[in-house]
Amino acid sequence: VQLQASGGGLVQAWASLRLSCAASGRTFSIYTMGWFRQAPGKERELVAAISIGGASTDYADSVKGRFTITRDNTKKMVYLQMNSLKPEDTAIYYCNAIRWETRSPYNYWGQGTLVTVSS
């Protein structure tokens, strides 16, 4: 699976952004998917996860209620709707396939997209 994230940008606090992740490869629909982010000087963290069919989602406490992950298996796309953005959301965002039980990522890292939130 090859993954390409897009949709990042520079926004002010409380703004919204929608990130997109395009996947290639015929096996996309068998993977649970996640959005990760890595802020400067910090480790990469999982912020949102979605099951294969999209019925189940999970979020980091820091984004719960503000971010929404969705997927469209017919288009091989995963999305992250981010509302009420805060400066602490500033990071490079990546999508990746994950193991649902452990939330651990596969080694399919693609290019991320930078989100910068100004106060």
Phi and psi restraints in degrees (value plus and minus 20) as a CYANA .aco file:
   2 GLN   PHI    -132.0   -92.0
   2 GLN   PSI     118.3   158.3
   3 LEU   PHI    -148.6  -108.6
   3 LEU   PSI     121.1   161.1
   4 GLN   PHI    -157.7  -117.7
   4 GLN   PSI      96.5   136.5
   5 ALA   PHI    -112.2   -72.2
   5 ALA   PSI     129.0   169.0
   6 SER   PHI    -173.7  -133.7
   6 SER   PSI     150.2   190.2
   7 GLY   PHI      85.5   125.5
   7 GLY   PSI     -22.2    17.8
   8 GLY   PHI     -92.6   -52.6
   8 GLY   PSI     155.1   195.1
   9 GLY   PHI     150.6   190.6
   9 GLY   PSI    -193.8  -153.8
  10 LEU   PHI    -122.3   -82.3
  10 LEU   PSI     102.2   142.2
  11 VAL   PHI    -156.0  -116.0
  11 VAL   PSI     144.7   184.7
  12 GLN   PHI    -109.4   -69.4
  12 GLN   PSI     141.5   181.5
  13 ALA   PHI     -74.8   -34.8
  13 ALA   PSI     124.8   164.8
  14 TRP   PHI      58.1    98.1
  14 TRP   PSI     -22.3    17.7
  15 ALA   PHI     -97.7   -57.7
  15 ALA   PSI     156.8   196.8
  16 SER   PHI    -143.1  -103.1
  16 SER   PSI     131.7   171.7
  17 LEU   PHI    -163.1  -123.1
  17 LEU   PSI     131.4   171.4
  18 ARG   PHI    -141.6  -101.6
  18 ARG   PSI      96.9   136.9
  19 LEU   PHI    -112.0   -72.0
  19 LEU   PSI     126.8   166.8
  20 SER   PHI    -143.9  -103.9
  20 SER   PSI     129.3   169.3
  21 CYS   PHI    -152.8  -112.8
  21 CYS   PSI      98.0   138.0
  22 ALA   PHI    -118.8   -78.8
  22 ALA   PSI     111.0   151.0
  23 ALA   PHI    -133.9   -93.9
  23 ALA   PSI     126.1   166.1
  24 SER   PHI    -140.5  -100.5
  24 SER   PSI     136.9   176.9
  25 GLY   PHI      89.6   129.6
  25 GLY   PSI     123.8   163.8
  26 ARG   PHI     -96.2   -56.2
  26 ARG   PSI     -32.1     7.9
  27 THR   PHI    -116.0   -76.0
  27 THR   PSI     -10.4    29.6
  28 PHE   PHI     -73.0   -33.0
  28 PHE   PSI     -63.2   -23.2
  29 SER   PHI     -92.4   -52.4
  29 SER   PSI     -24.2    15.8
  30 ILE   PHI    -116.8   -76.8
  30 ILE   PSI     -20.6    19.4
  31 TYR   PHI    -127.6   -87.6
  31 TYR   PSI     119.1   159.1
  32 THR   PHI     -93.5   -53.5
  32 THR   PSI     131.6   171.6
  33 MET   PHI    -147.0  -107.0
  33 MET   PSI     135.6   175.6
  34 GLY   PHI    -165.2  -125.2
  34 GLY   PSI     136.3   176.3
  35 TRP   PHI    -127.6   -87.6
  35 TRP   PSI     110.4   150.4
  36 PHE   PHI    -136.2   -96.2
  36 PHE   PSI     143.1   183.1
  37 ARG   PHI    -164.7  -124.7
  37 ARG   PSI     131.5   171.5
  38 GLN   PHI    -155.1  -115.1
  38 GLN   PSI      94.4   134.4
  39 ALA   PHI    -108.3   -68.3
  39 ALA   PSI     138.0   178.0
  40 PRO   PHI     -74.7   -34.7
  40 PRO   PSI     107.6   147.6
  41 GLY   PHI      57.1    97.1
  41 GLY   PSI     -14.8    25.2
  42 LYS   PHI    -141.0  -101.0
  42 LYS   PSI     142.2   182.2
  43 GLU   PHI     -97.8   -57.8
  43 GLU   PSI     136.0   176.0
  44 ARG   PHI     -88.1   -48.1
  44 ARG   PSI     117.8   157.8
  45 GLU   PHI    -150.8  -110.8
  45 GLU   PSI     129.3   169.3
  46 LEU   PHI    -102.8   -62.8
  46 LEU   PSI     106.8   146.8
  47 VAL   PHI    -128.5   -88.5
  47 VAL   PSI     -44.6    -4.6
  48 ALA   PHI    -175.8  -135.8
  48 ALA   PSI     125.8   165.8
  49 ALA   PHI    -158.1  -118.1
  49 ALA   PSI     130.5   170.5
  50 ILE   PHI    -161.1  -121.1
  50 ILE   PSI     119.4   159.4
  51 SER   PHI     -92.5   -52.5
  51 SER   PSI     153.2   193.2
  52 ILE   PHI     -76.7   -36.7
  52 ILE   PSI     -66.4   -26.4
  53 GLY   PHI    -107.8   -67.8
  53 GLY   PSI     -29.0    11.0
  54 GLY   PHI      71.2   111.2
  54 GLY   PSI     -20.7    19.3
  55 ALA   PHI     -95.5   -55.5
  55 ALA   PSI     -46.9    -6.9
  56 SER   PHI    -136.8   -96.8
  56 SER   PSI     117.8   157.8
  57 THR   PHI    -154.8  -114.8
  57 THR   PSI     140.5   180.5
  58 ASP   PHI    -168.0  -128.0
  58 ASP   PSI     125.4   165.4
  59 TYR   PHI    -156.0  -116.0
  59 TYR   PSI     130.4   170.4
  60 ALA   PHI     -88.0   -48.0
  60 ALA   PSI     128.3   168.3
  61 ASP   PHI     -77.3   -37.3
  61 ASP   PSI     -53.0   -13.0
  62 SER   PHI     -88.1   -48.1
  62 SER   PSI     -38.6     1.4
  63 VAL   PHI    -139.7   -99.7
  63 VAL   PSI     -24.2    15.8
  64 LYS   PHI     -78.8   -38.8
  64 LYS   PSI     111.9   151.9
  65 GLY   PHI      68.9   108.9
  65 GLY   PSI     -31.7     8.3
  66 ARG   PHI    -136.1   -96.1
  66 ARG   PSI     -52.9   -12.9
  67 PHE   PHI    -127.7   -87.7
  67 PHE   PSI     127.3   167.3
  68 THR   PHI    -155.6  -115.6
  68 THR   PSI     105.2   145.2
  69 ILE   PHI    -121.5   -81.5
  69 ILE   PSI     116.7   156.7
  70 THR   PHI    -160.1  -120.1
  70 THR   PSI     147.3   187.3
  71 ARG   PHI    -166.7  -126.7
  71 ARG   PSI     134.2   174.2
  72 ASP   PHI    -150.4  -110.4
  72 ASP   PSI      79.8   119.8
  73 ASN   PHI     -87.2   -47.2
  73 ASN   PSI     -47.4    -7.4
  74 THR   PHI     -88.8   -48.8
  74 THR   PSI     -49.3    -9.3
  75 LYS   PHI    -121.8   -81.8
  75 LYS   PSI     -23.0    17.0
  76 LYS   PHI      36.8    76.8
  76 LYS   PSI      29.1    69.1
  77 MET   PHI    -146.8  -106.8
  77 MET   PSI     127.5   167.5
  78 VAL   PHI    -148.2  -108.2
  78 VAL   PSI     121.0   161.0
  79 TYR   PHI    -145.7  -105.7
  79 TYR   PSI     133.9   173.9
  80 LEU   PHI    -153.8  -113.8
  80 LEU   PSI      86.5   126.5
  81 GLN   PHI    -105.6   -65.6
  81 GLN   PSI     101.6   141.6
  82 MET   PHI    -137.5   -97.5
  82 MET   PSI      97.2   137.2
  83 ASN   PHI    -134.7   -94.7
  83 ASN   PSI     141.9   181.9
  84 SER   PHI      29.6    69.6
  84 SER   PSI      29.1    69.1
  85 LEU   PHI     -82.9   -42.9
  85 LEU   PSI     125.1   165.1
  86 LYS   PHI    -139.8   -99.8
  86 LYS   PSI     137.2   177.2
  87 PRO   PHI     -75.4   -35.4
  87 PRO   PSI     -52.1   -12.1
  88 GLU   PHI     -92.5   -52.5
  88 GLU   PSI     -25.8    14.2
  89 ASP   PHI    -102.8   -62.8
  89 ASP   PSI     -26.5    13.5
  90 THR   PHI     -80.4   -40.4
  90 THR   PSI     103.3   143.3
  91 ALA   PHI    -197.8  -157.8
  91 ALA   PSI     150.4   190.4
  92 ILE   PHI    -109.9   -69.9
  92 ILE   PSI     108.8   148.8
  93 TYR   PHI    -124.3   -84.3
  93 TYR   PSI     114.3   154.3
  94 TYR   PHI    -147.1  -107.1
  94 TYR   PSI     129.6   169.6
  95 CYS   PHI    -128.9   -88.9
  95 CYS   PSI     134.7   174.7
  96 ASN   PHI    -182.7  -142.7
  96 ASN   PSI     137.7   177.7
  97 ALA   PHI     -96.2   -56.2
  97 ALA   PSI     124.4   164.4
  98 ILE   PHI    -155.1  -115.1
  98 ILE   PSI     142.7   182.7
  99 ARG   PHI    -110.3   -70.3
  99 ARG   PSI      98.7   138.7
 100 TRP   PHI     -79.5   -39.5
 100 TRP   PSI     -60.3   -20.3
 101 GLU   PHI     -86.3   -46.3
 101 GLU   PSI     -57.0   -17.0
 102 THR   PHI    -129.9   -89.9
 102 THR   PSI     -30.8     9.2
 103 ARG   PHI      42.3    82.3
 103 ARG   PSI      -3.8    36.2
 104 SER   PHI    -101.7   -61.7
 104 SER   PSI     121.1   161.1
 105 PRO   PHI    -103.9   -63.9
 105 PRO   PSI     130.8   170.8
 106 TYR   PHI     -99.2   -59.2
 106 TYR   PSI     150.0   190.0
 107 ASN   PHI    -112.4   -72.4
 107 ASN   PSI      38.5    78.5
 108 TYR   PHI    -133.2   -93.2
 108 TYR   PSI       7.8    47.8
 109 TRP   PHI     -78.2   -38.2
 109 TRP   PSI     108.9   148.9
 110 GLY   PHI    -132.6   -92.6
 110 GLY   PSI    -186.4  -146.4
 111 GLN   PHI     -94.0   -54.0
 111 GLN   PSI     114.6   154.6
 112 GLY   PHI    -107.9   -67.9
 112 GLY   PSI    -198.0  -158.0
 113 THR   PHI    -149.6  -109.6
 113 THR   PSI     115.2   155.2
 114 LEU   PHI    -106.5   -66.5
 114 LEU   PSI     109.6   149.6
 115 VAL   PHI    -135.9   -95.9
 115 VAL   PSI     103.7   143.7
 116 THR   PHI    -142.6  -102.6
 116 THR   PSI     102.7   142.7
 117 VAL   PHI    -134.2   -94.2
 117 VAL   PSI      98.7   138.7
 118 SER   PHI    -115.2   -75.2
 118 SER   PSI     130.6   170.6
